[in-house]
Amino acid sequence: MKRFAIAAALLCGLATSAWAEDVKIATYNVEHWNDRFDAKDMRAWARKQPKSDELTKLVDDHVHTNDKNNWAVAQVIIAMDPDIMVFEEGCNQEDLNYFGNRWLENRYATLKVFPSNTGERAQNVGMIAKPGFKVLKVMDQYYMEKDSQPKPFATAERNGEAGSENRLFARGPSFVLFESPGGKQFWVGVNHQKSKSGNSLDVTKWRDREATRVHQIIKELEKTGPADVVFGGDLNDELGMQEFEQEAGGDSLALIQGPPEDGVTLATRDLAEHNAVSFGGYFNTRYRSMIDHFFVTQSLKDKVADVKIFNAGLAPMASDHFPVLMTLKF
């Protein structure tokens, strides 16, 4: 009887451990990622020009620069090893497919660039995920929503897309419903919030309207189910009141989180309160701050096992932002 009890306990322990599952999710702003694939355009142009050794060297040097930069980004992602990664300032779909095949060596099965209002700047938001993480649903049309307030100023983000000047979001957001290899279903969302470039009261009010709507979307998805919602990205704002925010309506991070009773948690709060840096600015020390964040809904609050800045290896030279990596323990 005693042996049977021990065996039963061991089997129970194995069954319990089989259901345990860690999921690593990262957010990464890759500076001007779209420009790191422009050597192909230069090659196409060069083919139409008279041949010369100087032109050949110019093209070869640019190809080498593209390859070196993309290799560095890939090395950061491989070393970080997230199961799911959202990205900002991203490339287009064709280039992401190429990057996933050549530089990530097909480690990621899902390679998705979402539609947005980025215009000619081509600062896309997107997502990659490892094999085994099944995409159940994609919600990527929020970028079409109209803004309640007119924009009496031109913005670089919106050049090149007719009618986008009346839209609420500068770029994203988009959300994907995943099912993990262990059968857990959860939402992952991303946005690249309106920047502080040319910051003003109007710009800050716009960023606050984005933040307010993102909170609403998170709660809508939570209510629709499943209740587990992760939202991350380059939110272009530090914790606490910044310039113009008092008059504009508040801290945009606080607006994404919403009132305490809504249960949305800023998972990166501890990093921000301890002066962590996600925007590194390479060697430029003027603007180092924590502007890349994760939020989770109430059901995930106690499942956040770890949140950290990934600044190892080539991360300081691959982009002006460091990735932020969060581990969920289901």
C-alpha positions, 0 to 999 in steps of 0.5 A: 500500500505504501509503495502504491501511495508513493507511485501515485504521488509521483504520477500526480507530480509528473502530471502537474509538471506537465501542465506547467508552462513558461511563455516568454514575450518581448517587445523590441523597437528596432531603429529604422528597421525598414531602412536596413533592407534598402540595399536591394533598391540600390542594386536595382538602381545600379543595374541601370547605370553604366558599370564602374568599379566605384559603383560596384564597391558602393553597392557592395559596401551598402549590402554589407552594412545592411547584412551586418545590421540585420545580423546584429538584430537577429543575434539579439533576438536569438540570444533573448529567445522569446517565444513571442516578440512584438516589434516597433519601427518595423520593416515591411512584410516581404523584408520580415519574411526574408529576415526570418528565413535568412537571419533567424533561420526559420526559428519563428513560424509566425511573421506578421506585419500589421497595417497601420498609419505609419505612411512614408516613414514605414515604422510598422508594428508587428509580431513573430512567434515560435512554432507551436504558438497557434494564431487563433484570431487577429484584431488589426483594424483598430488603426482605422478608427477615427479621432474625435479631435481634429489635427490642425497640424501636419505629422510625419507619421501620417504622410503618404496615406490619404485620410489618415490625418483623421485617424486616432492612432499614429501607427497601431495597435493590433492584437493576436489571440494565441494558443500555446503548445500547452493549450493556454489561450491568451491575447498579445497586443502591440502599439507604437504610441504617438512620439514626443517629436515636436511635443506640444499640448496638442500632441500630448492630448493626442497621445492621451486619447490613444492611451485611453482607447487602448485601455478600452480595447484591453478591457473589451478583449478581456470581456470577450475572452479569454481574459488573459491579455498582454499589451506591450510596445514602445509607448513613448512615455515615462512613468509619472507626469511629464511635460504637458500631461497635467494640462492634457489629461494625465500620464498616458501610462496611467491612462492605459492602466486605467482605474484600480478596479479595472485590474490592468497592471503595468508589469514594467512598473518596478523597472521604471521606478528603479530608473531602468533604461529601455531607450538607450540612444547608443552613445548619446546620454541625453534621452535615456529613459524607460519608454518600452512597457508591458501591461497585463490584465488581472488574470495574469498579474500573479503569473508574471514571473519576471520582467527585465531589460535585455541589454546583453551581447550586441543589444547596445549596438543593434538598436537605440532601444533595448528589448524588454522581456517578460516571462509568464508562468502558466 
